[in-house]
Amino acid sequence: MTAARRPALLEVIALFLRLGCTAFGGPAAHIAMMRDEVVRRRRWLSDQEFLDLLGATNLIPGPNSTEMAIHLGYARAGWPGLVAGGAAFILPAALIVLAMAWAYVRYGTTPEATALLYGVKPVIIAIVAHALLGLGRAALRGPLLAVVALITLALFFLGVNELWLLLLAGVTVMLLPNLGRVRTALVRTTGSLRGWIGSPGWWAAGGVGSPAGLPLVAAAPAPPPAMPYDPTTVFLIFLKIGSVLYGSGYVLLAFLRGDFVERLRWLTDRQLLDAVAVGQFTPGPVFTTATFIGYLLGGLPGAVLATAGIFLPGFLFVAASHPFIPRLRRSSWLGALLDGLNAAAVALMAGVTWQLGRAALVDLPTVLLALAAALLLVRTQVNSAWLVAGGGVVGFLVRSLAG
């Protein structure tokens, strides 16, 4: 590593270690805090460059905020930054979850900090809302992108899956300005398909009406017995989840239940829900739920294997995709796709913020705390991590006085 790269790498490590300790609130809040640090305060990137990384992150499976940390580390300090950014963001959360897993196994309860979260949540809402203003200005350039964002937001509230919304927005913005070329391509493709379907080769290959084209129906197998614990299986299951999982923590819950509760029978439903609750409560990536489950199943080695398995694919996907992001932006077709993804990502962040806001702003003190944090963000260059810490202190004091 060159001497010029070394200060940048140390900056990456210091920033993401701190965010790993203070970034509460889930992926939307994490991304907002990252934008506050790297765009607003440090000016490593412009809002448009940040949005392009976010759009690319939404194209690949895995934990979005962790992959953003990996992207940002790569953009700032090259390949060493790629590894350091992700590892520094993951490590504090994994250690906190590991301590909670130890306490859970020893005492049988999940630690509670409702007074702390009472004050942290309103500050998180202010941070995400402030980020939405900046990202929205960069993402919603023109009526088409604004309309796509509004439709995405409406469909989100109707319960449509986030991945489908991202794909729909990206493809819509890519195709609408190029309808003439799309129509010509469809006409040519249709003509070719008609010729192929009418040929004997279609029927020989098992086309419609051919016995080879009929689906096979098999009886559902009986539930398998519980399997003995195997550390390799733990690693491979979390590697699989990290490689294919899109969506929220609720999607993660479905994957975990299918493997560890129903198929292997290594966990009970209650243990699984406790693990997800700890992942949601702690700062940093929600995927550190894997650390908790790994510790329950196999102690410290199990925690290490589970954590490595679920996060490893994110590093590989970012390493493979990051060099192509500038090419995506230069292509008229793929640049439009990226614009659509960015517009949808901002809309989804807005939807999540609304949902979180309804749960966080529950009384006058929380509303005042959110307004004070928003005012400080607009008027000063205060670090969002200090706001989160201050919100926790205020929440603790308010709850203590009320109690």
Secondary structure, 3 states (H helix, E strand, C coil): CCCCHHHHHHHHHHHHHHHHHHCCCCHHHHHHHHHHHHHHHCCCCCHHHHHHHHHHHHHCCCCHHHHHHHHHHHHHHHHHHHHHHHHHHHHHHHHHHHHHHHHHHHHCCCCCCHHHHHHHHHHHHHHHHHHHHHHHHHHCCCHHHHHHHHHHHHHHHCCCCHHHHHHHHHHHHHHHHHHHHHHHHHHHHHHHHHHHHCCHHHHHCCCCCCHHHCCCCCCCCCCCCCCCCCHHHHHHHHHHHHHHCCCCHHHHHHHHHHHHHHHCCCCCHHHHHHHHHHHHHCCCCHHHHHHHHHHHHHHHHHHHHHHHHHHHHHHHHHHHHHHHHHHHHHCHHHHHHHHHHHHHHHHHHHHHHHHHHHHHCCCHHHHHHHHHHHHHHHHCCCCHHHHHHHHHHHHHHHHHHHC
